[in-house]
Amino acid sequence: MLNNTLLRNILVSLVVAIIAPLVLPLLAVSPEGADAGSAAAKTYLLVFVLLMVAASINEFLRLKVAGVDADDLDQGSDDDMDDDREEGVVKWFNVNKGFGFIIRDVGGEVFVHFRSIRGTGHRTLREGQRVRFAAVEGEKGLQAEDVSVLNR
């Protein structure tokens, strides 16, 4: 993960380093009588644009490395429909501790940890939420793996 972040940062820095010399001549102060406020405004605008470009490229690369398409960010994946995972309802999930339990449709409960939830960033579940998961035998009993939220 660290290597991916380092690579992304290097790529973004290179893009900014290539763009900056092309745009910097625009900041050259005009001969006599040039307005200092105009030069400052150009500088702030240039910095803003370069930072926006860098942030956009960094986010694009982050999603690319994570294998996430922009269309899949806030919705369930179509590949959820034809797999052999089972479904259930979240009984409870403690966001602070990062775990909870799912009531299986076939009966019984299964432990779920936040690391088993599909997605990037802050992964959490809500009480009553429908989910699809694979129940596997862990050290302390059944636990849910490969958990995805169903949009129903």
N, C-alpha and C positions, 0 to 999 in steps of 0.2 A: 504494500500500500504506500509506503514511504517513497519507493522508487517511482510509482505512478505520479505522486504529487510532485516530486522533484522534476520529473520529465515534463509535466504540464507547466510548471513554473518556468522552466527553461524555454519551452516553446513559446509561451506568452511573452516572455522577456525578449526573445528574438524578434517576434512580430512587432513589438513596440519599438525595438531598436531599429528595425528597418523602416518603419513608418515615420518616426520622429525626425530624421534628417530631411525627409521630403516635405514636412510641414513646418519645420522651424524657420525657413526663410520667409514665411508669411509673417513672422513676428518682427522682422527687421523694421526698425523705426524709420519712418519717412524723413526725408530731408527737412530742414528748418521748419519750425512751426508745427511739428507733429504733436498731436495730443497724447500726453503721457497716459491718460485714462484709457484711450483707445488701445494702446499697447498692452496695458494691464488686462483689459477685457479680452483681448486676443489670447493672451497667455492663459488666463483662466479657462477660456473656451477650449483651447488646445489641450490643456491638462484634463479637462472634463471628458473630451472626446477620446483621448488616448486611454484614460482609465475605463471608460465604458467599453471600448473595443477590447481591452485586456480582460475585463471581467466577463464579457460575452464569450470570448474565446476560451477562457478558463472554464466557464460553466459548460460550454459545448464539449470540451475535452473531458471534463469530469463525467458527464453523462455518457459519453462515448466509451470511456474506460469501464464504467459501471454496466454498460450494455443496456442502457435505458433509452428508448425512443421518446421524443417529446410527446407523442400521442399517448404513451402508457404511464405518464407521470401520476395522474390522479384517478386512474380507473383500473379495474381488474383486467388481467390478460386473457386473451381468447384461448390460450393453451390450457386454461383451468378447466375448460368444459369437457375435454376428452381424456382426462387422466384417471388413475385408479385410486386417488386419494378419497378419503371419506369427508363428510360434512358434519358440522355441529354448530352450537351456539356458545358464545363466550359467557361463562357463568360470572366470572369477575376477573379483573386484571388490575394489579397494583402498578401504576405508572412509576412511582418512586422506586420500587424494588425490582421492576422489570419482569414480573412473572404473574401468572394467574392460572385459571383452569377453564377448560372447554367441556361442555356437556355434549357427548357424542350422540348422533342420531340413532346409532345402534345400541345405545345404552351405556352408562358408565361415564366416568370423567377422565380427562387426560390433562396432565401438566403442560403448560406452555411457557417458554422463556422468550424474551424479546428478540434474542439472536435468531430464533427460528422463524420470525415473521419476515416474509418477502418485502423487499423495498430498500430504499436508502434513507439516510437521515434518521429522524426520530420515529422509531417503530413502536406502535402501541395498538392496543385493542380496546374496544368499548363493550360494556356489559350489554348483552342481547344481540351483538353483532354476529351475522352468519359468516362462517369461515370454512375453508377447505384445507385439509391437512393430512399428513401421513402419520399414523400412530406407530411409534417404534418403542421397543423395550429398552428402557434406560437403566441406570444403576438402581434407582429407587422406584421403578415401575414404569408405566406407560407415559410417554411424553410426545408432544406434537412437534413435528418437524415440517419444514417447507409449508408454512402457514400462509395462506392468502385470504384476503377479505373478499367476500362475494358481494357484488352490487345488486341487491334485490330490494 
